[in-house]
Amino acid sequence: MDAVLEAIGREAIELRRQLHRHPELSEQEHATMELLAQKLGSLGIPCTRGVADTGLTGLIEGGFEGPTVGLRADIDALPIQEENADLPFRSQVPGVMHACGHDIHTAILWGTAAALSKMRGDLHGRVKLLFQPAEESIGGAERMIRAGVLESPHVDCLLGLHADPALPVGQIGVKYGKMYAASDMLTLKVYGRSCHGAHPSDGVDAILIAAQILNAVQTVVSRNVSPTDSAVCSFGTIRGGNVRNQIADYVELTGIIRTLDPDTRLFARQRVRAICEQTASMLGGRAELIVEPSYSPLINDDRMVDLVRDTAAGILGGENVVVEKDPSLGVEDFAYFAAARPACFFHLGCGDDSHPEGRILHSCHFRADERCIPLGIQLQVANVLRALKTTL
């Protein structure tokens, strides 16, 4: 099987390069979906196109009854112009780039499917392949679940991974419990009253109100959330005013709240809203805060983490399995899968020491050491085989 895995690894690397040359944004992954359907078809794996519009599922039926293990990879790219001019397979699509490793995830999932398809007669159970669209935008995982991907057959547990340039090839990172944060998107509308800038007492300055709100909301994290908990409230855009000598009557800000605990999430929303509304009222204006709940927190199942950790220790050595202590306040929509079934999401080392400037996700210079791809396949195959023998 080693020679087979080696050949599959080489083909998976070529698939990754093809995907990297032709990236597609969220909800536009039509060509990616078709390519993957063809690749699965060549393996004799039946698949369903158009799941959640541009996603794809496949099913490997084992020769014996048993549980169903789900494997997920996200397939969308980012609106980033690649600046790796010397990369032979750099993006050929202006302004679009696989800068978050989704091409790597997809290649690993295909390679895992290729390896498992060769041993399907010996499998006790099934493997469901989830090629998920729109991770970077609207939460394609939630849409896939609504489309029924965790049923017919019923998926018993799930595995996912993310390429991590902070770790070298040959290491993985696992996290028990809370791994990524919940996210709420904020739109703040501040209303004042316009007047000439030379006579500010005739109006209500929406820019001044916005400035006071920006300062005040930081007290939510520094003074209202326990130091042993985690929260972030950040505003990333602010737009207001038309001319330099006019008091602005309207300012709009957009931002985020990130939290790890459900109670803290609810409290932070309420507290930020109260600060915005009451600060504006105190200064003679009015504020309207729109909160759009986004991704849920990603919480790993301890038993599934044990499974991945033990498998990786046997392949990589225990010293190369990093148990991560602190969760990230980033977000990851695998959270929806992890909320629906016992699941483990882990980090796969892909750091490229020859290009240190590329060891940052969502960077126009992002690069990965492709040796992580065959290693990721080997790990996922072993994880699946172990999961099919485990009652969760």
SULRA-V597197 format. One record per helix or strand. SS is the DSSP state (alpha for helix, beta for strand). FROM is the first residue (numbers start at 0). LEN is the number of residues. If there is no record, write none. Layout:
BEGIN
ss={SS/SS}
from={FROM/FROM}
len={LEN/LEN}
END
This chain:
BEGIN
ss={alpha/beta/alpha/beta/beta/beta/beta/beta/alpha/alpha/beta/alpha/beta/beta/beta/beta/beta/beta/alpha/beta/alpha/beta/beta/beta/alpha/beta/beta/alpha/alpha/beta/beta/alpha/beta/alpha/alpha}
from={1/24/29/45/54/63/76/96/101/119/123/139/156/171/177/181/192/194/196/203/205/230/245/249/261/285/297/301/317/320/327/333/341/352/370}
len={20/1/13/6/7/11/2/1/16/3/9/7/12/3/3/10/1/2/6/1/19/10/2/10/21/8/2/15/3/3/1/7/10/6/18}
END
